[in-house]
Amino acid sequence: MAQDTTGTGTMIPPTEAALFTSGNMTELELVLPDMGDSDLPEIAIFLVACAMRFHSDPDFVQEQLEWLVRAHDEEVDEGLRPDQLNSANDD
């Protein structure tokens, strides 16, 4: 993303998607590119699913945030860190 030097925000290139907060981080907004007749890439579809779940089921989102805090507090072993991954770990 290109930084906006005027201090009013970040510009999103026309071929990119973004999920971001607004309204002093009280609102969630989704920006999708105009794909014409093409399908959205899988990662953009994931962003749409996240935004839809946020708007349709805020309790689920709150439960997930609470789970994340508990997992952090309990230092749950989440497997390998990204720097530990290599092709030798592939199944």
C-alpha positions as CSV (number, residue, x, y, z in Angstrom):
1,M,0.0,0.0,0.0
2,A,1.1,3.5,-0.7
3,Q,1.5,5.8,2.2
4,D,-0.6,9.0,2.0
5,T,1.8,11.9,2.9
6,T,-1.1,14.2,3.6
7,G,-1.8,12.3,6.8
8,T,-5.4,11.5,5.9
9,G,-5.0,7.8,5.5
10,T,-3.5,5.0,3.4
11,M,-4.2,4.7,-0.3
12,I,-5.2,1.2,-1.5
13,P,-4.1,0.3,-5.1
14,P,-7.1,-0.4,-7.4
15,T,-6.1,-4.1,-7.8
16,E,-5.9,-4.8,-4.0
17,A,-8.4,-5.7,-1.3
18,A,-8.3,-4.5,2.4
19,L,-10.1,-5.2,5.6
20,F,-9.6,-2.3,8.0
21,T,-11.1,-0.4,11.0
22,S,-12.6,3.0,10.9
23,G,-14.7,5.2,13.2
24,N,-12.0,5.2,15.9
25,M,-11.7,1.4,15.5
26,T,-15.4,0.8,16.1
27,E,-16.3,-0.1,12.6
28,L,-15.0,-2.7,10.2
29,E,-14.8,-1.9,6.5
30,L,-14.0,-4.0,3.5
31,V,-12.6,-2.6,0.2
32,L,-12.6,-4.9,-2.8
33,P,-11.3,-4.1,-6.3
34,D,-13.7,-4.1,-9.3
35,M,-12.9,-7.5,-10.9
36,G,-15.3,-7.1,-13.8
37,D,-16.3,-10.6,-14.9
38,S,-13.4,-12.3,-13.0
39,D,-13.7,-14.2,-9.7
40,L,-12.2,-12.8,-6.6
41,P,-9.0,-14.5,-5.5
42,E,-9.3,-16.9,-2.5
43,I,-7.7,-14.5,-0.1
44,A,-10.1,-11.7,-0.9
45,I,-13.0,-14.2,-0.5
46,F,-11.5,-14.9,3.0
47,L,-11.6,-11.2,3.8
48,V,-15.3,-11.1,2.7
49,A,-16.1,-14.0,5.0
50,C,-14.4,-12.3,7.9
51,A,-16.3,-9.1,7.4
52,M,-19.6,-10.9,7.0
53,R,-19.1,-12.9,10.2
54,F,-18.1,-9.8,12.0
55,H,-21.3,-8.0,11.0
56,S,-23.7,-11.0,11.3
57,D,-22.3,-12.5,14.5
58,P,-20.5,-10.1,16.8
59,D,-20.7,-12.6,19.7
60,F,-18.6,-15.1,17.8
61,V,-16.0,-12.5,17.1
62,Q,-15.9,-11.6,20.9
63,E,-15.6,-15.3,21.7
64,Q,-12.6,-15.6,19.3
65,L,-10.9,-12.6,20.8
66,E,-11.4,-14.0,24.3
67,W,-10.0,-17.4,23.2
68,L,-7.0,-15.6,21.7
69,V,-6.3,-13.8,25.0
70,R,-6.6,-17.1,26.9
71,A,-4.3,-18.9,24.5
72,H,-1.7,-16.1,24.9
73,D,-2.0,-16.1,28.7
74,E,-1.6,-19.9,28.8
75,E,1.2,-19.8,26.3
76,V,-0.4,-22.5,24.2
77,D,2.1,-24.4,21.9
78,E,0.9,-23.5,18.4
79,G,3.5,-25.6,16.7
80,L,6.4,-24.4,14.6
81,R,7.3,-20.7,14.2
82,P,7.6,-19.4,10.7
83,D,11.4,-19.3,11.0
84,Q,11.4,-23.0,11.9
85,L,9.5,-24.1,8.7
86,N,11.2,-25.5,5.7
87,S,10.5,-28.1,3.0
88,A,11.8,-30.9,5.3
89,N,8.7,-30.4,7.4
90,D,6.3,-31.0,4.5
91,D,4.2,-34.2,4.6
